[in-house]
Amino acid sequence: MKKITRALSFIFYLLLGVINLIIGMYLINAYIKSEVFNMTFSIVGTSLLIGAVACFYIANSIGGRLSHE
């Protein structure tokens, strides 16, 4: 049961990281040329990119634990 839970957590964090990466890059690329939304969406996009890196780190940690079992 513990291994299944870790595998599901690994998949969840990996997908969450990919989604954050895609949305963050979209926000930065789409609104970088806009005068009104430039700063707000750039900050949100950067925050999502940082969240994606954190999710990839967590998924890597969980994947390391799965490989040792």
ABEGO torsion letter per residue (X at the ends): XAAAAAAAAAAAAAAAAAAAAAAAAAAAAAAAABAAAAAAAAAAAAAAAAAAAAAAAAAAAAAAAAAAX
